[in-house]
Amino acid sequence: MMQVDYPFHIDGRGRTATTDDNDHIRDLIEQVLFTAPGERVNRPTFGSGLLQLVFEPNSASLGAATQLSVQGALQQWLGDLILVEAVQVESEESTVQVLVQYIVRRTQQRKVTQFQRSA
């Protein structure tokens, strides 16, 4: 089944760009990771608050707490689509890198995806 691609854009044919299910799940994970709670009007708790990590002093306890909150947000919002196995979060200067290991529930395929954002 084809889904609307994220971020929204127009394809080469002048139509709304679409993507397959695997890429759509990756897009959904990216939206949960990089959306701040309160950013969406009709879903004020949606998101993980991950980008605030860039502005916090780096420590082992902050890293562990961030990993748990990110994993919880993914389970809460995408738990019907994926089973999150592991989340690794690294913050270096103004860049956040996230590695997510998960299983797609519908196909039972194991996936590992990396995301990176700079402040």
N, C-alpha and C positions, 0 to 999 in steps of 0.2 A: 504494500500500500504506500502511496506517495504522500508526503507531508510537506507543508510549507517550510522552506529553508529559513534558517536563522543565521545571521540577521536578514531581515526581509530585504529582498532585492528583485529586480526584474532580470529574467534570463535573456539569452541572445535572440529569442523569438518574440520578445516584447510581452511575455507573460510572467505571472508570479513564479519565481523559482521554486522548484520542489526538490526533495531529497528522499532517500530511502529510509527505512526504519532504523537501521544502525546509526546513521548520521543524525537522524532526528533525536535519538536518545542521547547522543553526545551533545547535541545542541541544548537539550533540556538540562543536562548536567551543568553545562557552562552557565546557563541562566540561573540555576540555583546557587552556584558558587559565587557568581559575581554580581548578584542582586543584593542590595542592602535591605534588611527588614525595614518596613515602612515606605519603601520606594514605590510599591504598587498599591494603588488606592483601594481596590477591592480585595486585596490579599495582603493585609498589613504585616503578617508574620512570615510571608514568603521570603526566602533568601537565607544566606548563611552569615553575612557580616564579615566575610573573609577579607575584603579590601581594607578594613580598619587595621588589620595586622601590620600593614606596611608602616603605619604611624606609631606602633607600639615598640617599646624596647625589647630586643630579642632575648628570649630566655627559653630554657627547656620546658618549664611549666607552662608558659604561654603557648609554645608549640604543641604540647600535649592537649591542652584545653581547646585549642583551635581545631586540631584533628578530630576530637570528639564532637565538637559542635558542628563541624562540616559534615561528618558522617551521619549525625543525627538529622541534619537538614535534608540530606540526600534521601535517607530512609523515610522521613516524613512526607516529602513531596513526590518522590519517585519510587517508593517502596513497592508499588503495584507493577512497575516495569522492570526494576533491577534489584538485585541483591548485592549490597555493597560489601565487599570482602576486606578492603583496606583503603586507607586514605593517608597519603604522606604530604605534609605541607612544609615548604621551606621558604623562608623570607630572607632575602639578601638585599640590603640597602633599600631601593625603591621597587624591587621586583618580588612578586609572590609566584612560586611554582607549586602546582598541585598535581599529584599523581593519584588517580583513582582506579582501583581494580574492582571489577564488578562482574556479575553474571546477568545476562539478559534473560529474564524469566521465561519469555515466550519460546526462545530457541535453546536455552541452556548453554549459550556460548559465553565463554570467559573473555573479557575485554580488559585492556589496560589503556588508559587515556591520560595524556598529560596536558595541562593547561598552564598558561603563563600570562600574567598581567603586570604592567608597570603603573605606578602611581603618577 
